[in-house]
Amino acid sequence: MTRLKVLLAGAAMLAAMGLSAAKAEVTVLGWPGGPEEAGLRKVAEAYNAKASDADKVKLIFFNRDGFFDKLAADLAAGTTEFDVNLLATYALGRYAPFMEPITLPAAAKETFPEKVLATMQYDGKQYGIPTDLSLHFMYYRSDLIEKLLSDADWKKTYGEISEKHLGKKLEPKDPDQWTWEDWMATALFFTKSINKDSPTRYGSVLQMKNLLFNMMVWHSAARAQGGDWMDASGAVTVDSPAFRTALEMYKTLYDDGATPKDSTSYEYAEANAAFGSGQAATMLQWNAAFADLDSKEKTPAVAGKIGTVAPPTGPAGRFTHIHGLGLGINKASTHKEGAVKFLDWLATPEAMTIYAKAGGSPALTDAVVANIVAERPDLKKLGEFAGSYGFVMNGGTAAKALQVYELQAKEFTAYWSGEKTLDEALAATKSGMAELLKQ
């Protein structure tokens, strides 16, 4: 018997016993474990305290392993075992045929920035209420950058290194003013093999493993150069100067030793370990890493010495990849009216304040986050960066978006590691994407 069936059987037993839990009509399938589950339990508790018996919600959770595949199979089979279920930006196209589009309540725009609401949109329709957001911070050692900006000798060396490696003499800048070239110059300066006086072994730590989530991190660089997956007509546009430049930036830093040589096997955990141990001066990383990196118990080498800004600026502007988790309505639900009531309340400042205080990571408007910033200071930048710099690639919510990320990871890691030329990697990516994204 599956875990879901066990849970449902338990609910049926409660119903037979006449217990209050049986009065719940709306079943909500959430993301198991971690702050997302903790937040959802708190908002469900608050909602049930005020909802009528017919509209109360009951929570169920699958295992994380295989969650999205099982969810897709259940939705496609027309299951009525849950009314509301988890959504993810990069899987919207896969689920949309089996989901009920929703109309946002007026409170939603008071609670969330427009770009955050867009993480739950597909083909012009809204499919869910965003509950958690992931994006990227440029992490840097504030103590080292402070010295770089004030030390004349360091400034002189910085200019010499940038001229030698990048072909132009640059001056150190505040990280919030960095272009991608400024970041590259900073990474080269803080690399021991290039600058013997560097206090860190590496200037940065890149996540270059053949892994789809690493592509999401790198995409912030590609978009800043003007890159996108497709143009307005649906033609694949990855073999472009923008993608080439962004790929070459990583390759330059890798070849010049500004990131560990085994970076082609690095993802989230390995990058955090390198930066957290004090080996690297900068790191482009998910916002979720901040709490652990700034913990004196977990990473004493860098805690209290970390600055965070949005990713650097490029010719097309400043951008950060964003994707969200949220909740939407199963098209086969037999309790849609109650499901709508729950989602409408979930979109209110009251509900999202409860969710955030319980550990969730919603991206909120300034007016809402101001009430909880003392308890969750990270949420201020989360909302600001999402609203100002957030993007989703054209095609990033398509039914086969995950396969596109996987294809890019395979080809681009092959280029960075020297297994393929840039032309070969981009040609294979373009043809593969055209097949995956064709209408």
N, C-alpha and C positions, 0 to 999 in steps of 0.2 A: 504494500500500500504506500503511495507517495505521501510526502509530508503534507501536501495540500489536501489530499483526501482525508488524512488523519485530522487536520485542523477542521475541515468541514464536518467530519463525523462528530468531532467534539462539540461543534456548534449545534448540531442536530440534537445531541444528548442534552445540552443545556436547554434547548427549546422544549424537549419532552419533560424536563424537570420544572419548566415554568420560570427559569431564572431570568434576570433582567437583561443579560447579554443577548438573549434570544430576540429581544425587541428590536435589535439593530436590523435595518433593512438594507443598508448600503455597505457592501463589502469593498474594502480598499486594499489593493495589492501594492505593497511598498518595497523599497530597496532595503535588503536586510543588512543589519550590522552597522556599526559606526554612528556618526553624528546624524546621518539622514534618518535612520530608524528612531533614534532618540527624539529628534525634532518632530517627526510625524506622530509619535506616541503622545507627545505633549499637546500638539494641536488637536488631535482626535479627542483627547481627554477634555480639553477646553470646549470643543464643539459639542460633545455629547452632554456636557453639563447644561447646555441651553437649548439643544434641539429637542423636537418632539420625539416620542418613542419610535414613530414610523421612519424618522429621518436620521436616527443615530447611526454612526459608522462603526464597522468592525474591521480590524486590521488583520491581514494575513501576509506572510512573507515566504518567498521561495528561497532556496539556497543561492548564494552568489554564483557558484560554478554553473555555467550553462544557463544563467538567468534569462538572457535576452533570446536565446534560441528557444527555450521552453515557452517564454511569453509569446514569441512569434507563432509558434505551433498552436498554442491554445487559442490565440486570437483568430487565427486562420480557420480553426475548427469550429468557431462560433460559440466558445465557452460562455456560460452564464454564471460561472463560479465566482467571478468578481465583476464589480460594476465600474470601479475606478482603478486604473493601473499606472505604473511608472512609465515614463517616456524619457528618451534621451535624444538630444538634437541630432546626433549622427545616425539615429535609427528611425527617424520620423517617417521617411519615405517607405520604409519596410512595414511600418505599422498603420500608416494612414488609411489604407483601404478598409481596415477593420476597426477604426476609431470614429467616434462621433465628433464632428467639428463643434466648437463651442463659441458662444458669444461672450466676450469679456464684460464683466460688470464694470460699472463706472469707477469703482474703487481700485481697479487694477492699475490704471494709469497714475493714480495717486501713490501706489505702492511700488511699482516697478518702472525703470526707464524703458523707453520704446525698444532699444536694442536688446534688452533682456526678454521682453515679451516676444521678440522675433525669434528667439531660440526655440520657441514652441510652435513655430509657423511652418507650414509646408504647402506649396502650390497656392499661396494666397489665402490660406485658411488657418485659423487658430485651433490647435489641437490640445493645448494644455495650459496649466498654470505653472510657471517656473518656480521651483523650490530651492534649487541649489545651482550655483554657477561656478565654472572653472575657467580661469584665464591665466595669463602669465605675468609675472613680475620679473624685472631685471634686478637681481640681487647683487649687492656689491659690499665690499668691506669699507664701511664708512670711515674707519680710522686710517686706512691706507689712502683712500681718495682725498681725505682732508690734508694729509701730508703732501700728496702729489700736487694739490692746488696751491700749496704755500711754499714748497721747497724749490729754490732756484735751480739747484743741481739736478733734481729729479725732472724738472720741467725741461731742462736742456737735453737730458738723455732721452726723454720722451719724444722730443722733436726729432732727434737724430734717428731713433728707432723707427718712427713712423715714416720718415723720409726714405730710409733704407728698404723697409719691407712693403710699404704701401705706395711709394712713389711721390709722396707729398709731405711737407713738414706741417704737422698739426700741433696745436697747443692743448693742454689739458682743459677739460670743461667739467662743470657740474654734471653729474649723471643724468639729471632731468633734462639736460640740453643736448645729450649725446645724439649724434647720427650713428648709423651702423659703422661707419668708418672710425668714428671716435671710439666706439666700443672695441673695435678690432685693435686700434692703436693702444688702448688701455690694456687689453689682454696681452698683447705682445710685450708691452713694457713690464708687466708683472710676471713674466716668464723667466725663470732662473737661467735657462740655457741661452737666452737672448740678452738678458740684463743681469749680470752677476750680482748686482746689489739688490735685486728683488727680494722682498721678505717672504714671497710665496713661490712655490715651485712652478705653478701654472697661473696664467692670467685668466683662464676660464675653464669650465668643464662642460663639454658638449655631449648631448645625448644623441648618439649616432647609430644605435643598435637598429637592426631590422625589426622595427616595432611600430605599429600604426600610431600610437600615442606620441612617439617622438616626432612624427611628421607634423602633428598639431603644434608642437613647440616651435619647430622650424618655420612653419607657415607664417608666423608673425614677421619674419625677415622677408619672405617672398612677397607678401602683400604690401609691405612698405616700399618695395621696389616697383609696385604696380601690377603684381602677378595675380592671376585668378585661374580657376580650373577651366572655366568656359566663358565665352563671350555671350552677348545677349541673344545670339542666334542659336546657341547650343554647341558651337564648335569648340573643341578642346584647345586650350591656349597655353599649355604648360611649356612647350618648346618656344620660349620667349626670352628676350633679354632680361626680364625681371627674374624669372626662375633661374636662369643661368648665373646671374650675379649673386643671388642668394645662396645657391649651391656652392659657388666658387668661394664665397666668404668662409663658409665652414671648412672647405677643403684647404684654404690658405692657412687658417689657424691650426688645423690638424697637421698639415705638412710641416709647419714651422714650429711645432712642439708646444703651442700655447694651450693645448688640452692634452690629457694623458693619451698615450699611444693606444691604449685599449679602450678608448672612447667608443669605438665601433661596437662594443659590447655593453655600453652604458645605457641605462634608462633612469627612471626617477630615483630609485634607491641608491644606485651607485653615484649619481651626480650629487645627491644630498650628502653622501658619506665623504666625498672629496671636498666639497665646499665646507661642510660642517667640521672637518678636521683641521681646517685652516690652510689647506693646500692650494686653494684657488681664490683669486681676488674678485671674480665676477661669475655669475651664473644666470642664464635664462631658464626659469623654472616655474612650475605651477604655483599658484597662490597658496595652495594647501600646505606647502612645505614650511611656511613662515613660522608657525607655532613651534614646531620641533626644532628648527634651526635657531630660534631665539630663546630656547630653553637652556638655562644654566645647568640643569641636570643632564640633559641629553647631548648638548653640543657646547660645552664650556669654552671651547677654543674660539668661537665666534659670537656667542650669545651677547647681546648688548652692543655689538659692533656691526650690525647689519642695516644697510639702507635698502629701500625698495622703491623703484620707479616703474613706470610703464616701459615697454620695450622701446628701443631707439627709433628715431625718425628716419624715414627714407625719402626718396624723391616724390613718392605718392602720398606721403603723410606718415602718421604714427598709428600703429595698429597692434591689437592683440587678438589672437584666436580666442573665441569664447564658445563654450557649449554648456548646455544646462541639463539638469534633471528636472522633471516635473511630473504632474499628474493629469491624466485625461480620462475620457469616458469610453469604455468599451461599447462598440456599436451594438453588440448583442445584449447589453445590460437590460434587465427587466425592472430596474429601479432608477431610470434616468432622471426623473424629477428630483429625487432625493440626492442623486449624484451631483446634479447642477447646483443644488443648494449648498452642498459641502464645498464644491470648488469655488463658488461665489464667495463664500466666507473665507476660504483659504487665500483669496486674492486681496484681503483687507490688511491694512497696517497692523491691526490687532493680532491677527493670526500669524503674520510673518515676524512680528516682534517676539511672540511666544516661540516660534520655530527657531529663530536666531539665538535666543537666550538658552535654548536647549542644546545648541551646538551645530545647527544647520548653517549653511552658507548661502543665504539668499542675497542677490544683488538688489539693493533697494534705492529708492530716491533719497536725496539729501534730507528731505523733511522727515522721512521715516527713520533713517539711520541715525539722525541726530539724537534720538531718544534712547539709543542703545550703544552709542559709540564708546562710552566709558567702559562697558563690559566687553564689547567686541570691536576694538579699534581697527582690526583688519578689514571689517566690512565697509568702512568709509572709502578706502581705496578700491575695493572690489566694485562697488557701485559706480564710483567716479570713472574708473578705467573702462568698465563695461559700457557705460553711457557715452564716453568720449571716443574710445578707440576700438570697441569691440566689432568683430566681423565674423561672418560665416561665408566660406567660399561658395561661389555659385555652383551648386551641385552638392554642397556639403550636407544636405538633408535628403539626398536621393536614396532610393531603395538600396542601391549598391554602394553607398558612400563608404562604408567600412572596407569593402573590397578595394576601393580606390586608394584609401589610406594604406592598405596593406601592399598594394602594387607599388606605390611611391616609395614606401619604406624599403622594399626589396631592391628597387632600382637605384635609389639615391644612396643607400648604404653601400651598394656595389661600387658606385662612383667614388664615394669618399674613401673607401678602403683600397682603391686602385684596381679593382677587378674589372671595371668597365670605364670607357671614356665618357666624358660628359655627353657627347653626341649620341653614343649608344644608349646611355641611360635614359635620356630624354625621348629618343625615338621610341624605345620600348614602352615608356610610360604613356606617351601620346597615343600610340596605337591601342594599348590595353585599356586606357580610359575611354577612348572612343567606343570600344566594344561594350564596356560596362555601363556607360551612361547613355547609350543610344536609346532613343524613344521608340 
